[in-house]
């Protein structure tokens, strides 16, 4: 009589179980994969976060790295922090980078001009900043124009007033080329600068259509699949709450009575606005009326 009743089962288990070395390698692979799932988002966040302090040597290196404009953006952001420092010595030391900031205002990279236009508004005593910002009011990128107009308010310069008022109104995104339109997003979708909203196909070539401003798609002005010409309006964006809030803050200082209907129209048309926007709208209207009795 066979008394080893469990031996067939034991033998089958031993036959199918992976060797110890294989199990260990699988464990290491799983641990490495889990580590990468944590590491990769951290590295991405670190590469896109501008709060990491930089030394003067790193700032100089980042400005010289023309192949990676985000590094120069990081450097500009760090200089902005120094310009706003409560320590006079830190603010004074930041001035060594002012020539680079003016140079960035003429960069071929949109993101650098956008950031430079904002940072130059931190020091309204510099005539070279004032002159550069006025030139940027005619920039092809709407975000450069907007940041320049907002920064000029700090110089008590109202030359960007009309651009600031337009920030409260719908923005029409134009076609970059000719071809057949292929829509990617729908009405109600929220976009940011750089968001791809569709493509334009011309034979075997495709051109991506990316938004140049933040907002919400109100409606498409061109039908999906229709033939498009360069510069043709494709869709209309309503202003984002953040953009409206910045415009309202500026109009608090330089707004006129003619701006009140624009403010009221935006507040009526926008839905689910943060309380801060409603509060700023009220403060801005009161300020305009007080200055223009």
MOZIUR-V895622 format. One record per pair of residues at least 4 apart in sequence whose ideal C-beta (glycine too) atoms are under 6 Angstrom apart, sorted by the first residue. I is the first residue (numbers start at 1). J is the second residue. D is the distance in Angstrom with one decimal. If there is no record, write none. Layout:
# MOZIUR-V895622
i=I j=J d=D
i=I j=J d=D
This chain:
# MOZIUR-V895622
i=6 j=10 d=5.5
i=7 j=11 d=6.0
i=13 j=17 d=5.9
i=18 j=22 d=4.1
i=18 j=23 d=5.4
i=35 j=39 d=5.8
i=36 j=40 d=5.7
i=45 j=49 d=5.7
i=50 j=74 d=4.8
i=50 j=77 d=3.8
i=54 j=58 d=4.1
i=54 j=59 d=5.1
i=54 j=78 d=4.8
i=59 j=75 d=4.5
i=62 j=71 d=3.9
i=62 j=72 d=5.6
i=62 j=74 d=6.0
i=62 j=75 d=4.1
i=63 j=72 d=5.5
i=63 j=75 d=5.5
i=63 j=100 d=5.2
i=65 j=71 d=5.0
i=69 j=109 d=4.4
i=69 j=111 d=5.4
i=69 j=112 d=5.4
i=72 j=112 d=5.6
i=73 j=111 d=5.9
i=73 j=115 d=4.9
i=76 j=115 d=4.7
i=76 j=119 d=5.1
i=79 j=94 d=5.5
i=79 j=97 d=5.0
i=80 j=119 d=4.4
i=80 j=122 d=5.5
i=82 j=90 d=5.2
i=82 j=94 d=3.9
i=83 j=91 d=6.0
i=83 j=94 d=4.9
i=83 j=122 d=4.2
i=83 j=123 d=5.7
i=84 j=122 d=5.9
i=85 j=90 d=3.9
i=85 j=91 d=5.5
i=101 j=116 d=5.6
i=101 j=120 d=6.0
i=102 j=128 d=5.4
i=102 j=132 d=5.3
i=104 j=112 d=4.8
i=104 j=116 d=4.0
i=105 j=116 d=4.7
i=105 j=132 d=4.3
i=107 j=112 d=4.1
i=107 j=113 d=5.6
i=110 j=141 d=4.8
i=113 j=144 d=4.6
i=114 j=143 d=4.8
i=114 j=144 d=5.3
i=114 j=147 d=5.8
i=117 j=136 d=5.3
i=117 j=144 d=5.4
i=117 j=147 d=3.7
i=117 j=148 d=4.4
i=117 j=151 d=5.9
i=118 j=147 d=4.5
i=120 j=129 d=4.0
i=120 j=133 d=5.9
i=120 j=151 d=5.8
i=121 j=151 d=2.7
i=121 j=154 d=4.9
i=124 j=154 d=4.4
i=124 j=155 d=4.7
i=130 j=155 d=5.2
i=133 j=148 d=4.6
i=133 j=151 d=5.3
i=133 j=152 d=5.2
i=136 j=144 d=5.5
i=136 j=148 d=3.7
i=137 j=145 d=5.9
i=137 j=148 d=5.3
i=137 j=160 d=5.5
i=139 j=144 d=3.8
i=139 j=145 d=5.2
i=142 j=212 d=5.4
i=142 j=213 d=5.1
i=143 j=193 d=5.8
i=145 j=163 d=5.2
i=146 j=167 d=5.8
i=149 j=160 d=2.5
i=149 j=163 d=4.1
i=149 j=164 d=5.1
i=150 j=250 d=5.4
i=152 j=157 d=4.1
i=152 j=160 d=4.8
i=153 j=250 d=4.8
i=153 j=253 d=5.5
i=153 j=254 d=5.9
i=158 j=254 d=4.7
i=160 j=164 d=5.9
i=161 j=254 d=5.7
i=164 j=247 d=5.1
i=164 j=250 d=4.8
i=165 j=259 d=5.7
i=165 j=262 d=5.7
i=167 j=243 d=5.3
i=167 j=247 d=3.9
i=168 j=244 d=5.8
i=168 j=247 d=5.1
i=168 j=262 d=5.2
i=168 j=266 d=4.7
i=170 j=236 d=4.8
i=170 j=238 d=5.6
i=171 j=213 d=5.0
i=171 j=237 d=4.6
i=172 j=233 d=4.2
i=172 j=236 d=5.5
i=173 j=211 d=5.9
i=173 j=234 d=5.3
i=173 j=235 d=5.3
i=174 j=231 d=5.1
i=174 j=233 d=5.7
i=175 j=228 d=4.7
i=175 j=230 d=5.9
i=175 j=232 d=4.6
i=175 j=234 d=5.4
i=176 j=207 d=5.8
i=177 j=200 d=5.5
i=177 j=207 d=4.7
i=177 j=230 d=5.6
i=178 j=229 d=5.4
i=178 j=230 d=5.4
i=179 j=200 d=4.0
i=179 j=201 d=5.1
i=179 j=202 d=3.6
i=179 j=228 d=5.9
i=180 j=201 d=4.7
i=181 j=200 d=5.9
i=181 j=222 d=5.4
i=181 j=226 d=5.4
i=181 j=228 d=4.9
i=182 j=198 d=5.6
i=182 j=199 d=4.5
i=183 j=198 d=4.7
i=183 j=224 d=4.3
i=184 j=197 d=5.7
i=184 j=198 d=4.5
i=185 j=189 d=4.2
i=185 j=197 d=4.9
i=185 j=217 d=6.0
i=187 j=217 d=5.3
i=187 j=219 d=5.6
i=189 j=217 d=5.1
i=190 j=216 d=5.3
i=191 j=195 d=3.9
i=191 j=211 d=4.4
i=192 j=214 d=4.9
i=193 j=212 d=6.0
i=194 j=210 d=5.5
i=195 j=211 d=4.8
i=196 j=208 d=5.2
i=196 j=210 d=5.2
i=197 j=209 d=5.4
i=197 j=211 d=5.7
i=198 j=209 d=4.6
i=199 j=206 d=5.0
i=199 j=208 d=5.8
i=200 j=207 d=4.6
i=200 j=228 d=5.7
i=201 j=206 d=5.3
i=214 j=240 d=4.2
i=215 j=237 d=3.4
i=215 j=238 d=5.3
i=215 j=239 d=5.5
i=215 j=240 d=5.1
i=216 j=238 d=4.9
i=217 j=235 d=5.7
i=218 j=236 d=4.6
i=218 j=238 d=5.0
i=219 j=236 d=5.8
i=220 j=235 d=4.8
i=221 j=233 d=4.7
i=221 j=234 d=5.9
i=221 j=235 d=5.7
i=222 j=226 d=5.3
i=222 j=234 d=5.0
i=228 j=232 d=5.3
i=239 j=243 d=4.7
i=239 j=244 d=4.9
i=241 j=273 d=5.5
i=241 j=274 d=5.6
i=241 j=277 d=5.2
i=244 j=277 d=5.8
i=245 j=277 d=5.2
i=245 j=280 d=5.6
i=248 j=280 d=4.3
i=248 j=281 d=5.6
i=248 j=284 d=4.7
i=251 j=255 d=3.3
i=251 j=259 d=5.5
i=251 j=284 d=5.2
i=252 j=284 d=4.5
i=252 j=287 d=4.8
i=255 j=259 d=4.4
i=255 j=288 d=4.4
i=257 j=292 d=4.8
i=260 j=285 d=5.8
i=263 j=281 d=5.7
i=266 j=270 d=5.8
i=267 j=281 d=5.4
i=273 j=277 d=4.5
i=288 j=292 d=6.0
